[in-house]
Amino acid sequence: MGVQSMSGSINQLQAECTWHPRYPLRVKWSLLVLLVAIPRLALAEPKVAVAPLDDDDGKIAEMVGDAVSERAKLTKPARVEGAMRSMGMSKLSSKSLKKLRAKLDVDVVIFGSVERDGSTKRVSLTFAGTGKTKPKLELEASTPKEFRKELAGKVAKRIAAAMEGEGGDDEEDEEDTKEAERKAREEERKKKEEEEERKAREEERKKKEEEEERKREEETRRKKRDDDERRTKRDDDEERGDRKRRRDDDEERGDRKRRDDDEERGDRKRRDDDEERGDRKRRDEDEDDRRGKKRDKRVAADEDEEDSGRARKRLGDEDEDESDEERPRRKRKKQRRHALTQTALWLDGGGAFARRTLTWNATGMVQPPPVGTVAPAVQIEGELYPAAFSSVKPTVAGFGVAAGYTRSFALGIAVPGTQIVAPILSGHFTLGARYRFVFGQHSLAIGASYWKRYYMADRSKLMTKDQLDMPDVDYSAVAPGIVARIAATPKIAAFGTLDVPLVLYSGPIQLPASYGSAKIIAFDFHGGAQIIVADHIALEITAELTNIGFAFTKQAGSKASTREVTSATDRSIGLSATVGYAY
């Protein structure tokens, strides 16, 4: 109904009111209310909520809200965001939009996203209302002024279009109902499949239980048979043991009787000797008294000691079971710690010489070539037991640390088909903790260390890296180990060290583009001798063997698969001579 028809109705109402002079005041007030309320009803503003826009800093949403507030009652983005947070919404869908409109009591919800291309912003807005359609508005502007200009006159049309027609929510409800029915059917189908799977598992479980029951019965029968055999054997052993114990008891009783007789004869002999010495001493004292002379105390003591020695000698010949407690004990000489096997500090350095080989076990037509190089190296080693400087006996004296470093130099490999010799960086490093046990002049230490060994070629001068058909290795491992030191003489000791590296990383050789994944088993052995050549100075000669074995899994696309390589062995054999300081 337009404004003119509404004004005509008001005029007609006013004319009719003049026919009732009995109620002039009431009619005037009713007319006033209608004059105020009817325009408001005719011009009622829609309620619109603006949701936060994706990838927006809040400014675009604020400008959209300003444009909406000129033509509708606005619910600002901050309140919409709070409502979405309270309802647990992260994304807006048809179902969630309906709930959000009900929560905010609005007719239309505006949402969308912002994209930036330099200084230009592209804005995509969707108007979701109670109507069937969800109009969209695509804008592109470089400045806020341009954006506000683009918004003007377009927002109101989209809001009206979003509110046109009915049944939008009903269609959504119908879609939700269909979706719920579809989910129910899917759930029922899943339950049926799970029930069938459960029955299959139940049958499989029953079969396994029957098989296990049969195995248990067989195991029970076998154990019973073994127990019977053991019981029979034990009875036979006990019978033989009883006969042997009776013979041993008879022999022990005879030996005990002979020892008792010997002890009795020895006691009687000692008593007779004591009485004889007492009588002789009394006679000597009587004689000294008669002559009025006194013997010299030292001479008397010497005679008594001589007599006691002779008596002990006689008793020893007659009684072999005399206790050692009746004889004077000799003080044992304190044993000194060995200068090489039980050091508190050991530092050494010197030269080494090693040969490294890499061999393959392959059946393919293009087998990788073996690798073999020889080079000198420098070597530094050290071992420290901080609490063992004063003594090796306390428990804390066994705790220590050890480290070693070896670096090759002047090492290279000729690249086939070229005049180039590729330099190779090769070395070995260990750092770990130990605990040492001391046995007489010897020692045994156990512990674990961080273990690293590398062999890397410099391919910077090659046209392509594949010109050198040799994989690089860079091993890192945790290596439990044991160290034994044996004292041969006070100045010579032999030693042996065995580490078992548990390889954590092997470097480029196991990359998918190289030979791929593999199982690795490794050991590292050092053995040799130490010789003291001066005070605290010793010469050490060491032989080394390091072996690392690969068993390739033939990963798809790797060289182990294309070249049919099953395994490889990386071995290093060396000899070193170093001079060390021992304390």
Residue, then its C-alpha position, 0 to 999 in steps of 0.5 A: m500500500g502506497v503513501q497516498s492510499m494510506s493518507g486517503s485512509i487517514n482522511q476518511l477515518q478523520a471524516e468518519c470521526t466527525w460523525h461521533p461527537r460523543y467521543p471527540l477526545r478518544v478519536k483524536w488520540s487514536l488518530l494521533v497513534l495511527l499517524v505515528a505508527i503507520p509510517r514506521l510500519a510502512l518504512a520498517e528497516p531490515k536487520v542486517a548483520v555483517a560477519p568478519l571477512d576472510d583475510d581482512d584487517g577489519k577496515i573493509a568490513e567496517m566500510v561495508g557496515d557503514a554502507v549497510s547502516e544507511r539502509a538497514k539496522l546493522t549488527k556490527p562484525a564484532r558482535v557477529e564474531g562473538a556470536m559465532r565464537s559462542m556457537g562454535m562456528s569457524k566456517l559459515s554454511s547454509k545450516s550455520l547461517k540459519k542458526l546465526r540469523a536466529k541467534l542475532d535476530v536478523d534478516v540477512v547475514i553478509f559474509g565474504s573475503v578480501e584478496r589483495d593484488g598490490s594496491t588493488k583489493r578485490v572484495s567478494l560479498t555474499f548476502a544470505g537471507t530468508g529468500k531462496t537466492k544468495p546474491k553476491l557482490e564482486l568489487e575491485a578498488s584501489t582506495p577506500k573512496e573508490f570502494r565506498k563509491e562502488l558500494a553505494g546503491k548496490v548494497a540495498k539491492r542485494i539485501a532486498a534480493a536476499m529477502e525476496g521469496e519464501g521457503g529458502d529456509d524450508e528448502e534448507d531444512e528439506e536438504d538437511t532432512k535429506e542429508a540426515e536420511r542419507k547419513a542414517r542410511e550410510e550409518e545403517r550400511k556401516k553398522k551392517e558391514e561392521e556386524e558382518e566384520r565382527k562376525a567374521r572376526e568372531e569366527e576367526r577368534k574361535k578358530k584361533e582359540e581352538e588352535e591354541e587350545r590344541k597347542r596347549e594340550e600338546e604342550t601339557r602332554r609334552k611337559k608331563r612326559d618331560d617331568d616324568e623323565r626328569r623325575t626318574k632321572r632325579d631319583d636315580d641321581e639321588e640314589r647315587g648321591d646318597r651312596k656317595r655321601r655315605r662313603d664321603d661321611d665315612e671318610e670324613r669321620g676317619d679323617r676327623k678322628r685322625r686329626d683329633d688324635d694328632e691335635e691331642r698328641g700336639d697339645r700333650k707335646r706342647r704342655d711337656d715343652d712348656e713344663e720343661r722350659g718352666d723348670r729350666k727357667r726356675r733352675d737358672e733363677d735359683e742358680d743366679d740367686r745362689r751366685g748373687k749375679k743377675r743375668d743380662k735381660r737381653v741375653a735372657a730374652d735371646e735365649d727365650e726366643e731361641d727356645s721358642g723357635r726351636a719349640r715351634k719348629r718341633l711342633g711344626d714337624e709333629d703337627e701339620d694342622e697348627s693354625d697360622e695365627e700362632r706364627p708371626r705374620r709378615k706384612r704384605k707389601k702394598q701393590r702399586r697401580h700399573a702405570l699404563t693400564q690404570t692411568a688417571l690421564w692419557l693423552d697421545g698423538g701421532g701418525a696413522f696409515a689406512r686403506r679404505t675399500l668399498t666393494w659391492n655384491a651385484t648381479g646387474m649388467v651395469q655394476p658399480p665399480p669398487v673403490g680403494t684408496v690409501a692415505p696417511a692421517v694424523q691422530i689424537e686420543g685422550e682418556l680421563y678419570p677425574a677421581a682416580f688421580s689419588s687412588v683407583k679403589p673408590t667407586v667414583a674413580g671408575f667414571g671417566v670420559a674418552a675422545g679420539y680424532t683422526r683426519s686423513f690428508a693428501l687423499g684423492i681419487a682419479v675420475p675415470g675418463t678425465q685427467i681430474v683427481a677429486p680430493i676426498l675429505s676423510g676422518h673419524f671422531t669419537l666422544g663418550a663416557r666409560y666406567r672402569f673396573v680394576f683387577g689386580q694390575h689389569s683393567l676393563a672399561i665399558g661405556a658408550s660414545y658418539w661415533k662418526r666417520y665420513y668419506m666425501a669427494d669434492r666434485s666441484k671440478l667435474m662437469t657432472k657429479d655422475q662422472l665419479d661413480m662413487p657414493d659418499v658416506d657420512y656415518s653417525a652412530v651411538a656406539p656401545g663398547i668395551v676396553a680391556r688393558i692387560a699388564a704384560t710387564p711393569k712397563i708394557a701393556a696390551f690393549g683391545t677396544l671394540d665398539v659396535p656402532l648403531v648407525l643412525y645416519s649413513g649420508p648420501i649413499q642411502l638417499p632415494a636417488s642413490y642406493g636407497s634404504a638398507k640395513i646396516i651392521a658395523f663394528d670398530f676394533h682397535g688393538g695394540a701395545q703400549i711401552i713406557v720409554a721414559d717417566h710418564i712417556a709411552l709409545e703406542i702401536t695400534a692396528e685398526l679394523t672398521n667394517i660396515g655392511f649394507a643389505f639394501t632393500k632395493q627401494a623403487g627407483s634407487k640404484a640398488s634396484t636398477r643395478e641389482v645391488t644386494s649388499a656392499t661392504d665399507r672396510s678400513i684397515g689401518l696402523s698408527a704409531t703415537v707418543g702419549y703422556a700417562y699419569 
